[in-house]
């Protein structure tokens, strides 16, 4: 059975995928994985082709990773989605040869109805949750995102997962537990996976050794008011997710009521980003036009420069001819009366 590692960005999904990689599951070729950077020094353990595909799917529905699209009921059975399902199967088959794989991409959290068709539910899920205030602060540090927007985005991802994982085998892992009790949590994860499918003998200590507590840097400062006292809907959802820790042979969940402010804030962000991107496209078109005009002007300047050089040469020839004539006239002396 394959494993999908899902959860909101900055929630520790990379750490869990790294653990499963150390346990011997196939995470894809190293050449095809997204490289580490300042945000994730140890690497993201994301297959670049899958992440790129998910970005295109989100864009096709008017969204992107930081703006969940408004997906109508039954969207995953429509023509556009079916075309993406075909492409997703091709991408998946080109990435993984066997059934014991681990695939991680937080964007999939918003697209599970499509990916469930792609993988035909032959997967188990490790759902990674993290304190929403830590996620929001991490997004503020990395992306400059307003903390309240980060909280709304965290809620959107986790609400989508609670709705779209229904009936699947799911192990819920809290990032704080993984960092504070790595070996114990890795053993809990492997026990769940073994209950769902026979696993080869694994070295839990090797998996736990991948956990880097020092990389849990993005705990929020108490000076950020909205993070020191988040809205009640965020508190309730975070508490509910914590209550789901552990193994669920058939996952069933009912998310707490959505905060009245969550969707309006996401809608406002959609409108703002759409206007911003439209303005950016307009400016880029202007720059391209200016570059074309600049090239034309440069061509004219070069042509004029050539004409000037020719004119200077002509003047020099004229001056030289005139100088010769004057010199000859001087040599003949003054004209006779």
C-alpha positions as CSV (number, residue, x, y, z in Angstrom):
1,X,0.0,0.0,0.0
2,X,1.2,3.5,-0.8
3,X,1.3,6.3,1.7
4,X,0.2,9.9,1.1
5,X,1.6,12.5,3.5
6,X,-0.9,15.3,3.7
7,X,-1.4,18.5,5.7
8,X,-1.1,22.3,5.5
9,X,2.2,23.8,4.3
10,X,4.7,24.4,7.2
11,X,3.1,21.7,9.3
12,X,5.9,19.2,9.3
13,X,4.8,17.1,6.3
14,X,8.4,17.2,5.0
15,X,9.7,15.7,8.3
16,X,7.2,12.9,8.2
17,X,7.9,12.1,4.5
18,X,11.6,12.0,5.4
19,X,10.9,9.6,8.2
20,X,9.0,7.2,5.9
21,X,11.8,7.5,3.3
22,X,14.2,6.3,6.0
23,X,11.9,3.4,6.8
24,X,12.4,2.2,3.2
25,X,9.4,3.5,1.3
26,X,10.0,4.9,-2.2
27,X,9.8,8.7,-2.2
28,X,10.9,8.9,-5.8
29,X,14.2,9.5,-7.4
30,X,16.4,12.0,-5.7
31,X,16.8,13.9,-9.0
32,X,13.1,14.3,-9.2
33,X,12.6,15.7,-5.7
34,X,12.3,19.3,-4.8
35,X,15.6,20.6,-3.4
36,X,16.0,22.0,0.1
37,X,16.3,25.7,0.7
38,X,16.3,28.2,3.6
39,X,12.7,27.2,4.3
40,X,13.4,23.5,4.4
41,X,17.2,22.8,4.7
42,X,16.7,19.1,4.8
43,X,14.6,19.0,1.7
44,X,10.9,19.0,0.9
45,X,10.5,15.3,-0.2
46,X,8.1,16.5,-2.9
47,X,8.1,15.1,-6.4
48,X,8.6,18.2,-8.5
49,X,6.4,16.9,-11.4
50,X,3.5,16.2,-9.0
51,X,3.8,19.6,-7.3
52,X,3.9,21.3,-10.7
53,X,0.8,19.3,-11.8
54,X,-1.0,20.2,-8.7
55,X,-0.2,23.9,-9.2
56,X,-1.7,23.7,-12.7
57,X,-4.8,22.0,-11.4
58,X,-5.3,24.7,-8.8
59,X,-4.7,27.4,-11.5
60,X,-7.3,25.7,-13.8
61,X,-9.9,26.3,-11.1
62,X,-8.8,29.9,-10.3
63,X,-6.6,29.2,-7.3
64,X,-3.1,28.4,-6.2
65,X,-1.5,26.9,-3.1
66,X,-2.1,30.1,-1.0
67,X,-5.6,30.7,-2.4
68,X,-7.7,27.6,-2.3
69,X,-10.0,27.6,-5.3
70,X,-13.8,27.6,-5.0
71,X,-14.6,24.1,-6.1
72,X,-18.2,23.3,-6.9
73,X,-19.9,20.1,-5.8
74,X,-18.9,17.2,-8.0
75,X,-16.1,19.1,-9.6
76,X,-13.8,16.0,-9.7
77,X,-16.1,14.2,-12.1
78,X,-16.3,16.9,-14.7
79,X,-14.4,16.9,-18.0
80,X,-11.5,19.1,-16.9
81,X,-10.9,17.1,-13.8
82,X,-11.0,13.8,-15.7
83,X,-8.3,15.1,-18.1
84,X,-6.2,15.9,-15.1
85,X,-6.8,12.4,-13.6
86,X,-5.4,10.9,-16.8
87,X,-2.3,13.2,-16.6
88,X,-1.9,12.5,-12.9
89,X,-1.9,8.7,-13.5
90,X,0.8,9.2,-16.2
91,X,2.9,11.3,-13.9
92,X,2.5,8.9,-11.0
93,X,3.4,5.8,-13.1
94,X,6.5,7.6,-14.4
95,X,7.5,8.3,-10.8
96,X,6.9,5.1,-8.8
97,X,7.5,1.6,-10.0
98,X,6.2,-0.4,-7.0
99,X,3.3,-0.2,-4.5
100,X,5.4,0.8,-1.4
101,X,5.7,4.5,-2.0
102,X,5.4,7.7,0.0
103,X,4.0,10.7,-1.9
104,X,3.9,14.1,-0.2
105,X,2.6,17.4,-1.6
106,X,0.5,19.7,0.6
107,X,-1.3,21.0,-2.4
108,X,-2.9,17.5,-2.7
109,X,-4.8,18.4,0.5
110,X,-7.0,20.7,-1.6
111,X,-7.4,18.2,-4.4
112,X,-8.1,14.8,-2.8
113,X,-11.3,14.1,-4.7
114,X,-9.2,14.1,-7.9
115,X,-6.3,12.2,-6.5
116,X,-8.6,9.5,-5.0
117,X,-9.8,8.8,-8.5
118,X,-6.1,8.7,-9.7
119,X,-5.0,6.3,-7.1
120,X,-8.3,4.4,-6.8
121,X,-8.1,4.6,-3.0
122,X,-5.2,2.2,-2.9
123,X,-3.5,4.4,-0.3
124,X,-3.3,5.1,3.4
125,X,-2.9,8.6,4.7
126,X,-0.6,10.1,7.3
127,X,-2.2,13.4,8.1
128,X,0.2,15.9,9.8
129,X,-1.3,18.7,11.9
130,X,0.5,21.5,13.6
131,X,-0.5,24.3,16.0
132,X,-2.1,26.9,13.7
133,X,-0.4,29.8,15.3
134,X,3.0,28.3,14.5
135,X,2.0,27.7,10.9
136,X,0.7,31.2,10.5
137,X,3.9,32.7,12.0
138,X,6.1,30.5,9.7
139,X,4.1,31.8,6.7
140,X,4.6,35.3,7.9
141,X,8.3,34.9,8.2
142,X,8.8,33.0,4.9
143,X,6.1,34.6,2.7
144,X,5.2,37.9,4.4
145,X,1.7,36.6,4.8
146,X,-0.6,38.4,7.3
147,X,-1.0,36.2,10.4
148,X,-4.8,36.2,10.2
149,X,-4.6,35.1,6.5
150,X,-2.3,32.3,7.5
151,X,-4.8,31.1,10.1
152,X,-7.6,31.1,7.5
153,X,-5.4,29.2,5.1
154,X,-4.5,26.6,7.7
155,X,-8.2,26.2,8.4
156,X,-9.1,25.9,4.7
157,X,-6.6,23.1,4.2
158,X,-7.6,21.1,7.3
159,X,-11.3,21.5,6.7
160,X,-10.8,20.2,3.1
161,X,-8.9,17.2,4.4
162,X,-11.5,16.4,7.1
163,X,-14.2,16.3,4.4
164,X,-12.2,14.5,1.6
165,X,-10.5,11.7,3.5
166,X,-13.8,10.0,4.5
167,X,-13.5,6.2,4.6
168,X,-9.7,6.0,4.1
169,X,-7.2,4.5,6.5
170,X,-5.7,7.6,8.2
171,X,-3.1,8.1,10.9
172,X,-3.2,11.6,12.4
173,X,0.2,12.8,13.6
174,X,0.8,16.0,15.5
175,X,4.1,17.8,14.6
176,X,4.7,18.8,18.2
177,X,4.6,15.1,19.3
178,X,6.9,14.1,16.5
179,X,9.5,16.7,17.6
180,X,9.2,16.0,21.3
181,X,8.8,12.2,21.2
182,X,10.2,11.1,17.7
183,X,10.9,7.4,18.4
184,X,7.5,6.9,20.1
185,X,5.6,8.7,17.3
186,X,7.5,6.8,14.5
187,X,6.6,3.5,16.2
188,X,2.9,4.6,16.4
189,X,3.0,5.5,12.6
190,X,4.6,2.2,11.7
191,X,2.1,0.2,13.8
192,X,-0.8,1.8,11.9
193,X,0.8,1.1,8.6
194,X,1.5,-2.5,9.5
195,X,-2.1,-2.9,10.5
196,X,-3.2,-1.8,7.1
197,X,-0.6,-3.6,5.0
198,X,2.2,-6.0,5.6
199,X,5.4,-4.0,5.9
200,X,9.0,-5.3,5.6
201,X,10.9,-5.1,8.9
202,X,11.6,-1.4,9.5
203,X,14.1,0.4,11.7
204,X,12.1,2.9,13.7
205,X,15.2,4.4,15.2
206,X,16.5,5.2,11.6
207,X,13.2,6.9,10.9
208,X,13.3,8.9,14.2
209,X,16.9,10.0,13.5
210,X,15.6,12.0,10.6
211,X,13.6,14.3,12.9
212,X,15.4,17.6,13.6
213,X,13.9,19.3,16.6
214,X,16.2,22.3,16.0
215,X,14.3,23.0,12.8
216,X,11.2,23.8,14.7
217,X,12.0,27.4,14.6
218,X,8.8,29.1,13.7
219,X,7.0,29.2,17.0
220,X,5.3,32.6,17.2
221,X,6.2,35.4,19.5
222,X,3.7,36.6,22.1
223,X,3.9,40.1,20.7
224,X,1.7,39.1,17.7
225,X,-1.9,39.8,19.0
226,X,-3.9,37.6,16.7
227,X,-1.6,34.7,17.3
228,X,-1.5,35.2,21.0
229,X,-5.3,35.0,21.0
230,X,-6.6,33.4,17.8
231,X,-10.3,33.5,16.8
232,X,-12.6,30.9,18.5
233,X,-13.1,28.9,15.2
234,X,-9.4,28.3,15.0
235,X,-9.2,27.2,18.6
236,X,-12.1,24.8,18.1
237,X,-10.6,23.3,14.9
238,X,-7.2,22.9,16.4
239,X,-8.6,21.2,19.4
240,X,-10.7,18.9,17.3
241,X,-7.7,17.9,15.1
242,X,-5.7,17.1,18.3
243,X,-8.5,14.9,19.5
244,X,-8.1,12.8,16.3
245,X,-4.5,11.7,17.0
246,X,-3.6,8.2,16.1
247,X,-5.0,5.4,13.9
248,X,-8.3,5.4,12.1
249,X,-9.0,2.3,10.0
250,X,-11.9,4.2,8.4
251,X,-11.7,7.9,8.8
252,X,-14.8,9.8,9.6
253,X,-14.8,13.4,10.8
254,X,-17.1,16.4,11.1
255,X,-15.2,19.6,11.3
256,X,-16.4,22.3,13.7
257,X,-18.4,25.2,12.3
258,X,-16.4,27.5,10.0
259,X,-15.7,31.0,11.4
260,X,-17.9,33.7,9.7
261,X,-14.7,35.5,8.7
262,X,-12.7,32.7,7.1
263,X,-14.2,32.5,3.6
264,X,-14.7,36.3,3.3
265,X,-11.0,36.8,4.1
266,X,-10.1,34.2,1.5
267,X,-12.4,35.8,-1.1
268,X,-10.8,39.2,-0.4
269,X,-7.4,37.6,-1.0
270,X,-8.6,36.1,-4.2
271,X,-9.9,39.5,-5.5
272,X,-6.7,41.3,-4.4
273,X,-4.4,38.7,-6.0
274,X,-6.4,38.7,-9.2
275,X,-6.2,42.5,-9.4
276,X,-2.5,42.4,-8.5
277,X,-1.7,39.8,-11.1
278,X,-3.7,41.6,-13.8
279,X,-1.8,44.8,-13.0
280,X,1.5,42.9,-13.1
281,X,0.6,41.4,-16.5
282,X,-0.2,44.9,-17.8
283,X,3.1,46.2,-16.5
284,X,5.0,43.3,-18.0
285,X,3.2,44.0,-21.4
286,X,4.3,47.6,-21.2
287,X,7.9,46.6,-20.4
288,X,7.9,44.2,-23.3
289,X,6.5,46.9,-25.6
290,X,9.1,49.4,-24.4
291,X,11.8,46.8,-25.0
292,X,10.6,46.4,-28.6
293,X,10.4,50.1,-29.0
294,X,13.9,50.4,-27.5
295,X,15.2,47.9,-30.0
296,X,13.7,49.9,-32.8
297,X,15.2,53.1,-31.5
298,X,18.6,51.4,-31.1
299,X,18.4,50.3,-34.7
300,X,17.5,53.9,-35.8
301,X,20.4,55.2,-33.8
302,X,22.8,52.8,-35.4
303,X,21.5,53.8,-38.8
304,X,21.9,57.4,-38.0
305,X,25.4,56.8,-36.5
306,X,26.4,55.1,-39.8
307,X,25.1,58.2,-41.7
308,X,27.0,60.5,-39.4
309,X,30.2,58.5,-40.0
310,X,29.6,58.7,-43.7
311,X,29.0,62.4,-43.5
312,X,32.2,62.9,-41.5
313,X,34.1,60.9,-44.1
314,X,32.6,63.0,-46.8
315,X,33.5,66.2,-45.0
316,X,37.0,65.0,-44.5
317,X,37.4,64.2,-48.2
318,X,35.9,67.6,-49.0
319,X,38.3,69.3,-46.6
320,X,41.2,67.3,-48.0
321,X,40.3,68.2,-51.6
322,X,39.8,71.9,-50.6
323,X,43.1,71.9,-48.8
324,X,44.9,70.5,-51.9
325,X,43.3,73.1,-54.1
326,X,44.3,76.0,-51.7
327,X,47.8,74.6,-51.5
328,X,48.0,74.5,-55.3
329,X,46.7,78.0,-55.5
330,X,49.2,79.2,-53.1
331,X,52.0,77.5,-55.0
332,X,51.1,79.4,-58.2
333,X,51.3,82.7,-56.5
334,X,49.0,85.6,-56.8
335,X,47.0,86.0,-60.0
336,X,48.4,88.5,-62.6
337,X,46.4,91.6,-63.2
